[in-house]
Amino acid sequence: MWSIEWSGEAQGDILGIEKKIAERIVRKLDSTVSDPMRYFERQVGSDEYKLRVGDWRVLALFYYDKKIIWIEKVNHRKNIYKKS
C-alpha cells in the first residue's frame, strides 16, 4: 500500500474547493493507494503524474522507495497547468 502526503500548496488548494468536490477528490485519491499506476497518468516531459477527477486535476510525484504519493497541486483543469 502507498501513503498519501500533501504539500502546503495542495492543502490550501483542497481547502479552497467546494466541500462536495473536495470530498470526491479525496475519495478518489484514497482509492488509488493500492495501485496508483492504474489511476495516475504520467505528464509528458515531467516527473509529475496527473489524476483526473471530473473537471479537476491532481498533480503528484511518486516516491517509489518509500511508496509515497506526494500531492503537489489540486485545481480545475483550466487552471492547473498555468505557471504561477
C-alpha positions in Angstrom: 0.0 0.0 0.0 1.1 3.5 -0.8 0.6 6.5 1.5 -0.6 10.0 0.5 1.1 13.1 1.7 0.1 16.7 0.8 2.3 19.7 0.1 1.3 23.0 1.8 0.1 24.3 -1.6 -2.1 21.3 -2.2 -3.6 21.5 1.3 -4.6 25.1 0.6 -5.9 24.1 -2.8 -8.2 21.4 -1.4 -9.5 23.6 1.4 -10.4 26.3 -1.1 -12.6 24.0 -3.2 -16.3 23.4 -2.6 -16.7 20.7 0.1 -18.6 18.2 -2.1 -15.9 18.4 -4.8 -13.1 18.2 -2.3 -14.6 15.1 -0.7 -14.9 13.5 -4.1 -11.2 14.2 -4.9 -10.1 12.8 -1.5 -12.2 9.6 -2.0 -10.6 9.1 -5.5 -7.1 9.6 -4.1 -7.9 7.1 -1.3 -9.0 4.6 -3.9 -5.6 4.8 -5.7 -3.3 3.7 -2.8 -3.4 0.0 -3.7 -2.3 0.5 -7.3 -1.6 4.2 -8.2 -0.2 3.4 -11.6 -3.7 2.2 -12.6 -5.2 5.7 -12.0 -2.4 8.2 -12.5 -1.1 9.3 -15.9 2.5 10.5 -16.4 2.8 14.1 -17.6 4.8 14.4 -20.8 8.3 15.9 -20.2 7.9 15.9 -16.4 8.3 13.7 -13.4 4.7 14.6 -12.3 1.7 12.5 -12.7 -1.9 13.6 -13.0 -5.2 12.2 -11.7 -8.4 13.2 -13.3 -11.5 13.7 -11.1 -14.2 15.1 -13.3 -13.1 18.6 -14.3 -10.5 18.7 -11.6 -6.9 17.6 -11.7 -4.4 16.4 -9.0 -0.7 16.7 -9.8 1.6 14.4 -7.8 5.1 13.0 -7.6 5.7 9.3 -6.7 8.5 8.4 -4.3 8.9 4.7 -5.1 11.4 3.8 -2.5 9.1 5.0 0.3 5.8 4.3 -1.5 4.6 7.8 -1.1 2.2 9.7 -3.4 3.2 13.4 -2.8 0.2 15.6 -3.8 1.6 18.9 -5.2 -1.4 20.7 -6.5 -5.1 20.4 -6.9 -7.1 22.7 -9.3 -9.6 22.9 -12.0 -8.4 21.6 -15.4 -8.5 25.1 -17.0 -6.1 26.4 -14.3 -3.9 23.5 -13.2 -1.2 23.9 -15.8 -0.8 27.6 -15.6 2.6 28.7 -14.2 2.3 30.8 -11.0 
